[in-house]
């Protein structure tokens, strides 16, 4: 459990993820998406939709760009004996083509997801020093990237923003959670391993935090024992920093409630929705672009009407 020195197998060439070659300022956002070797389709769809790199506009009506976006996928290694094939050559080709694969030589299992956080923080701290924010999420999420950029740009404009960025983390916050004691559940944690409540944490489907906090998490994680549930482990590291994530209603880790999803502009008012298949992401992205004019100015869930001067 204490091993953290797994070697890198693939990484982007000298840059903080895939983005634009002619960037004129530091990236505003790095999308760090947890993936697996087998899920080519998920990565392909993300590249075509919410994960497009380069200069991305948050408010397109006034053609005022918001910031540069970069992208990286976080992977371990599949068990070739169980699969019956070796995907390493195909993945090397994908990495060479897109420049967005970050892979380490550890077994890509559910309980090893925490390694993707701690190893990513180490990589980020070395190579991504000027990046303002990180979105860390699963490959089955739908992210409204323009909304995310506008929201984050607004956070940077707040008074004392530099100070608040030291502990900035936003997502769907889970409080007073208890370990799952059902031994058939993949989240099962025996009492002999962990007692008491979990710390405050943000649901692992997707969370955004500052680049400054990512470096602090890297430092503090060296003093926090690894825990096999990744989002809980991030909460443990935050607690050690005397910080905590902030809840935002536009992070729908557990999907829409009631018939909200059926409303014409529902996806224009969110930052994230969890549990989406690749074909759903394609349809949602296309529909969001199609209804952009009709849904202009829709406020974020739980927020106020967006400022169109961003």
PAMIVO-223659 format. One record per residue (C-alpha): x, y, z. Coordinates in pm, whole numbers, plus 50000, padded with zeros to 5 digits. Each point is the difference from the previous one (the first is absolute). Layout:
<atoms>
@east=X, north=Y, up=Z
...
</atoms>
This chain:
<atoms>
@east=50000, north=50000, up=50000
@east=50285, north=50240, up=50053
@east=50163, north=49961, up=49660
@east=49980, north=50322, up=49795
@east=50300, north=49974, up=49766
@east=49843, north=49843, up=49691
@east=50185, north=50094, up=49680
@east=49839, north=50200, up=49720
@east=49935, north=49807, up=49680
@east=49848, north=50278, up=49788
@east=49973, north=50375, up=50042
@east=49950, north=50311, up=49788
@east=50323, north=50134, up=49851
@east=50124, north=50274, up=50228
@east=49664, north=50173, up=50045
@east=49722, north=50000, up=50256
@east=49759, north=49789, up=49794
@east=49870, north=50049, up=49646
@east=49909, north=50355, up=49905
@east=50079, north=50270, up=49746
@east=50354, north=50047, up=49867
@east=49966, north=50378, up=49981
@east=49872, north=50072, up=50352
@east=50060, north=50361, up=50090
@east=49933, north=49966, up=50373
@east=50003, north=49723, up=50263
@east=49713, north=49747, up=49984
@east=49692, north=50085, up=50201
@east=49889, north=49638, up=50033
@east=50151, north=49653, up=49971
@east=49748, north=49719, up=49958
@east=50144, north=49690, up=50171
@east=49771, north=49709, up=49914
@east=50034, north=49655, up=50154
@east=49985, north=49740, up=49726
@east=50104, north=49641, up=49925
@east=50187, north=49844, up=49710
@east=49687, north=49837, up=49858
@east=49784, north=50311, up=49985
@east=50113, north=50151, up=49670
@east=49648, north=50113, up=49914
@east=49961, north=50205, up=50318
@east=50326, north=50182, up=49934
@east=49914, north=50060, up=49635
@east=49664, north=50155, up=50089
@east=50149, north=50219, up=50273
@east=50261, north=50135, up=49755
@east=49723, north=50092, up=49755
@east=49772, north=50167, up=50255
@east=50060, north=50121, up=50355
@east=50376, north=49935, up=49994
@east=50101, north=50205, up=49699
@east=50335, north=50165, up=50066
@east=50109, north=50350, up=49913
@east=49824, north=50335, up=50034
@east=49643, north=49941, up=50116
@east=49729, north=50264, up=50029
@east=49779, north=50007, up=50302
@east=49747, north=50247, up=49861
@east=49976, north=49975, up=49623
@east=49739, north=50268, up=49938
@east=50256, north=50277, up=50047
@east=50284, north=49788, up=49853
@east=50205, north=50068, up=50310
@east=50235, north=49706, up=50063
@east=50058, north=49890, up=50356
@east=50315, north=49792, up=50015
@east=50217, north=49716, up=49882
@east=49903, north=49642, up=50076
@east=50227, north=49697, up=50013
@east=49913, north=49632, up=50031
@east=50157, north=49684, up=50137
@east=49870, north=49648, up=50063
@east=50120, north=49811, up=50309
@east=50059, north=49627, up=49952
@east=50156, north=49699, up=50167
@east=50068, north=49661, up=49837
@east=49749, north=49730, up=49911
@east=50076, north=49638, up=50086
@east=50100, north=49859, up=49660
@east=49950, north=49640, up=50115
@east=49640, north=50069, up=50100
@east=49929, north=50195, up=49680
@east=50172, north=49754, up=49773
@east=50169, north=50283, up=49807
@east=50255, north=50275, up=50045
@east=49875, north=50353, up=49928
@east=50331, north=50177, up=50057
@east=50086, north=50052, up=49631
@east=49656, north=50137, up=49919
@east=50016, north=50233, up=50299
@east=50345, north=50120, up=49891
@east=49855, north=50090, up=49661
@east=49711, north=50183, up=50167
@east=50244, north=50187, up=50222
@east=50215, north=50101, up=49703
@east=49696, north=50119, up=49807
@east=49827, north=50198, up=50274
@east=50271, north=50072, up=50259
@east=49761, north=49968, up=50293
@east=50075, north=49662, up=50161
@east=50155, north=49982, up=50347
@east=50055, north=49635, up=50093
@east=50178, north=49837, up=50291
@east=50112, north=49641, up=50048
@east=49751, north=49888, up=50266
@east=49695, north=49775, up=49980
@east=49696, north=50205, up=49897
@east=49749, north=49880, up=50260
@east=49729, north=50174, up=50202
@east=50202, north=50004, up=50322
@east=50300, north=50144, up=49813
@east=49813, north=50310, up=49881
@east=50156, north=50192, up=50288
@east=50339, north=49951, up=49836
@east=49877, north=50202, up=49703
@east=49945, north=50296, up=50232
@east=50333, north=49990, up=50183
@east=50205, north=49926, up=49687
@east=49813, north=50267, up=49804
@east=50069, north=50258, up=50273
@east=50370, north=49918, up=49978
@east=50002, north=50032, up=49620
@east=49794, north=50320, up=50011
@east=50226, north=50160, up=50261
@east=50303, north=49940, up=49777
@east=49860, north=50101, up=49662
@east=49685, north=50211, up=50041
@east=50112, north=50283, up=50224
@east=49810, north=50277, up=49820
@east=49666, north=49822, up=49960
@east=49724, north=50176, up=50195
@east=49751, north=49713, up=50052
@east=49966, north=49624, up=49973
@east=49681, north=49814, up=49925
@east=50046, north=49640, up=50114
@east=49719, north=49770, up=49897
@east=49885, north=49666, up=49867
@east=49971, north=49920, up=49631
@east=49621, north=49955, up=50026
@east=49923, north=50361, up=50089
@east=49852, north=50279, up=49792
@east=50167, north=50333, up=50073
@east=49865, north=50333, up=49877
@east=50349, north=50131, up=49929
@east=49897, north=50354, up=49896
@east=49804, north=50036, up=50325
@east=50293, north=49862, up=50198
@east=50241, north=50251, up=49848
@east=49770, north=50296, up=50062
@east=49941, north=49887, up=50357
@east=50373, north=49962, up=50069
@east=50083, north=50332, up=49835
@east=49748, north=50160, up=50231
@east=50164, north=49839, up=50304
@east=50334, north=50149, up=49901
@east=49845, north=50347, up=49988
@east=49873, north=49986, up=50358
@east=50175, north=50206, up=50272
@east=50286, north=49815, up=50168
@east=49982, north=49733, up=49732
@east=50367, north=49909, up=50030
@east=49958, north=49921, up=50367
@east=49681, north=49799, up=49948
@east=50165, north=49796, up=49725
@east=50223, north=49831, up=50258
@east=49705, north=49784, up=50104
@east=49765, north=50031, up=49701
@east=49808, north=49681, up=49926
@east=49642, north=49986, up=49873
@east=49770, north=49707, up=49925
@east=49712, north=49795, up=50131
@east=50094, north=49983, up=50367
@east=49911, north=49695, up=50204
@east=49976, north=50043, up=50376
@east=49982, north=49758, up=50294
@east=50049, north=49697, up=49774
@east=50070, north=49665, up=50161
@east=50208, north=49712, up=49859
@east=49805, north=49737, up=49810
@east=49989, north=49682, up=50209
@east=49828, north=49781, up=49738
@east=50271, north=49756, up=49898
@east=49854, north=49948, up=49652
@east=50030, north=50370, up=49915
@east=50303, north=50130, up=49812
@east=50012, north=50280, up=50260
@east=50022, north=49752, up=50288
@east=50238, north=50105, up=50277
@east=50019, north=49774, up=50309
@east=49990, north=50158, up=50344
@east=50342, north=49852, up=50071
@east=50135, north=50224, up=49721
@east=49816, north=50328, up=50071
@east=49774, north=50111, up=50284
@east=49778, north=50305, up=50032
@east=49868, north=50251, up=49747
@east=50176, north=50097, up=49683
@east=50124, north=50359, up=49979
@east=49818, north=50254, up=49787
@east=50072, north=49916, up=49636
@east=49888, north=50082, up=49646
@east=49844, north=49722, up=49791
@east=50264, north=49845, up=49776
@east=49793, north=50025, up=49681
@east=50144, north=50346, up=49955
@east=50160, north=50272, up=50208
@east=50189, north=50319, up=49916
@east=50283, north=50146, up=50204
@east=50270, north=50260, up=49960
@east=50344, north=49923, up=49866
@east=50140, north=50144, up=50321
@east=49797, north=49752, up=50204
@east=50115, north=49713, up=49777
@east=50359, north=50073, up=50104
@east=49903, north=50016, up=50367
@east=49813, north=49670, up=49967
@east=50314, north=49847, up=49850
@east=50205, north=50111, up=50299
@east=49752, north=49897, up=50268
@east=49915, north=49665, up=49838
@east=50351, north=49881, up=50084
@east=49892, north=50005, up=50365
@east=49654, north=49844, up=49953
@east=49970, north=49621, up=49979
@east=49849, north=49886, up=49673
@east=49631, north=49908, up=50019
@east=49835, north=49776, up=49736
@east=49709, north=50236, up=49920
@east=50138, north=50292, up=49803
@east=49753, north=50280, up=50070
@east=50006, north=49922, up=50374
@east=50380, north=50008, up=49992
@east=49994, north=50348, up=49845
@east=49770, north=50103, up=50286
@east=50253, north=49862, up=50249
@east=50276, north=50207, up=49840
@east=49778, north=50311, up=50008
@east=49928, north=49942, up=50369
@east=50373, north=49981, up=50068
@east=50030, north=50343, up=49834
@east=49718, north=50132, up=50223
@east=49799, north=50064, up=49685
@east=49685, north=49856, up=49848
@east=49818, north=49992, up=49667
@east=49716, north=50244, up=49933
@east=49668, north=49864, up=49876
@east=49855, north=50132, up=49675
@east=49651, north=49888, up=49884
@east=50112, north=50003, up=49636
@east=50215, north=49689, up=50062
@east=49748, north=49721, up=49948
@east=50201, north=49698, up=50105
@east=49677, north=49803, up=50041
@east=49817, north=50133, up=49693
@east=49695, north=50229, up=49977
@east=49705, north=49975, up=50234
@east=49638, north=49968, up=49891
@east=49931, north=50113, up=49644
@east=50270, north=50271, up=49997
@east=50197, north=49814, up=49736
@east=49713, north=50028, up=49753
@east=50000, north=50380, up=49998
@east=50133, north=50163, up=49682
@east=50282, north=50191, up=50172
@east=50081, north=49759, up=50282
@east=50356, north=49928, up=49886
@east=50074, north=50371, up=49958
@east=49968, north=50053, up=50374
@east=50236, north=49730, up=50123
@east=50373, north=49948, up=50034
@east=50001, north=49621, up=50006
@east=49773, north=49698, up=49974
@east=50129, north=49653, up=50087
@east=49924, north=49662, up=49842
@east=49986, north=50072, up=49625
@east=50081, north=49751, up=49724
@east=50216, north=50123, up=49708
@east=49704, north=50022, up=49761
@east=49808, north=50201, up=50260
@east=50289, north=50244, up=50034
@east=50002, north=50051, up=49622
@east=49625, north=50066, up=49992
@east=50008, north=50230, up=50303
@east=50288, north=50203, up=49859
@east=49832, north=50036, up=49660
@east=49668, north=50095, up=50160
@east=50168, north=50255, up=50226
@east=50154, north=50169, up=49695
@east=49668, north=49985, up=49815
@east=49806, north=50168, up=50282
@east=50269, north=50253, up=50091
@east=49808, north=50303, up=49870
@east=49670, north=49895, up=50162
@east=50163, north=49935, up=50335
@east=50234, north=50296, up=50015
@east=50041, north=50145, up=50349
@east=49852, north=49702, up=50186
@east=50147, north=50017, up=50353
@east=50199, north=49722, up=50156
@east=49799, north=49779, up=50234
@east=50006, north=50161, up=50339
@east=50160, north=50314, up=49860
@east=49907, north=50336, up=49852
@east=49967, north=50105, up=49639
@east=50338, north=49978, up=49830
@east=50198, north=50315, up=49929
@east=50023, north=50030, up=49620
@east=50300, north=50236, up=50024
@east=50238, north=49719, up=50098
</atoms>
